[in-house]
Amino acid sequence: MSERCAYPSDLSDAGWELAGPVLAAWRAERRRRALASGRPPEHELREIMNAILYVDRTGVRWRCPPHDFPPWETVYGYFAKWQKEGVFAQFNGLLRELVRQQEGRTARPSACVIDAQSVKTSTGVPAAGQGLDAGKEIVGRKRSIVTDTLGLLLAVLVTAAGVQDSDAGRALVEHIAAEHPTVRKTWGDGGYRQYLVAHAATLGIDMEIVQRTPGTRGFTPIPKRWAVERTYGRLMLHRRLARDHEALPARSEAMIHLAMTDLMARRLTNESAISWRDPVKPHQSQIPG
């Protein structure tokens, strides 16, 4: 890695030991498929990944990272290629299995939790990709995710906010049945209709609706569902996810995969996730300019 002041969002050496082989294998395969080898890559994969993590963590525009990173066109180009070729999803799956094994679980889950979150969009998101969540009165997009019972991401789908939870849930349940055949149980909230419960049953998945106890006020962890709600909270540590800034829903899904892999890598290497509110002396790069 080139000599520069490290940013809090950078991969540590231990984190790079996890990410490096995946990205190196991607680059080697891509060069193998090329008709001509061409000139050697100009920028290190670690620096490109650090630049992408910087955008995800801090929420800056793609055109506005610090100048000691590779050019933003290069960084965004790699991000787009990795999203399109499923590198972030692949890395997420690898780290999820490692975390589960570290926690004494089997590599593949047998149960999961599903939930949806509507968020506002930035001005750069095409109007055609947005919608109105009438229940929450939010104009923007909806993120529907499935996690295991540890809160680790299994699947994500980004749609317009006007899409019903059950419609997005149907696609996710079908994905889980195909990609995670060991899953036999799932929990969701009251936003998921009875027809989705019946559809899940046809796929061999028992779906149970868990709702808040009537009369409960304030924040109360809901059994089983708390895992996915906690995951949404942890994802919000990545400022790029405070709103949806991506022009394409698939790029929004990649940002969620990226945030989750960052959280899992830190968990595996015993590093603290950046909360931006930690009562510690700020790093020089964290001081507002």
GIUR-V188576 format. One record per residue. NEAR is the number of other ideal C-beta (glycine too) atoms within 12 Angstrom. Layout:
near:NEAR
near:NEAR
This chain:
near:24
near:17
near:8
near:19
near:16
near:24
near:28
near:29
near:38
near:36
near:37
near:26
near:16
near:17
near:31
near:25
near:18
near:31
near:39
near:27
near:17
near:31
near:36
near:21
near:19
near:28
near:28
near:17
near:16
near:22
near:17
near:12
near:12
near:13
near:8
near:8
near:13
near:10
near:8
near:9
near:23
near:14
near:25
near:26
near:32
near:33
near:33
near:40
near:40
near:40
near:42
near:47
near:41
near:38
near:38
near:41
near:36
near:32
near:26
near:25
near:19
near:31
near:16
near:17
near:33
near:26
near:11
near:20
near:37
near:30
near:20
near:24
near:17
near:23
near:33
near:27
near:20
near:38
near:36
near:24
near:24
near:34
near:30
near:19
near:23
near:19
near:33
near:40
near:29
near:25
near:37
near:39
near:29
near:28
near:33
near:40
near:27
near:23
near:31
near:29
near:18
near:18
near:20
near:9
near:20
near:18
near:21
near:22
near:36
near:22
near:29
near:44
near:43
near:49
near:42
near:41
near:37
near:34
near:35
near:25
near:33
near:24
near:15
near:18
near:27
near:17
near:15
near:13
near:28
near:32
near:30
near:20
near:29
near:14
near:16
near:19
near:12
near:24
near:25
near:34
near:45
near:42
near:45
near:47
near:44
near:45
near:44
near:40
near:28
near:31
near:33
near:43
near:46
near:43
near:40
near:43
near:35
near:41
near:34
near:31
near:33
near:25
near:30
near:25
near:35
near:29
near:25
near:40
near:42
near:31
near:26
near:46
near:40
near:24
near:29
near:41
near:27
near:16
near:24
near:34
near:15
near:22
near:35
near:21
near:26
near:44
near:34
near:41
near:31
near:22
near:29
near:35
near:21
near:17
near:18
near:34
near:26
near:17
near:25
near:35
near:19
near:16
near:26
near:21
near:36
near:21
near:38
near:26
near:27
near:27
near:18
near:20
near:11
near:8
near:7
near:11
near:8
near:7
near:11
near:15
near:17
near:23
near:17
near:28
near:32
near:24
near:32
near:40
near:30
near:25
near:37
near:32
near:22
near:29
near:38
near:28
near:30
near:37
near:24
near:35
near:41
near:24
near:27
near:38
near:32
near:36
near:25
near:22
near:32
near:26
near:33
near:40
near:35
near:37
near:43
near:43
near:42
near:43
near:42
near:44
near:41
near:44
near:41
near:38
near:36
near:32
near:27
near:28
near:24
near:12
near:21
near:15
near:27
near:30
near:19
near:22
near:11
near:14
near:7
near:12
near:8
near:14
near:16
near:13
near:23
near:21
near:9
near:8
near:6
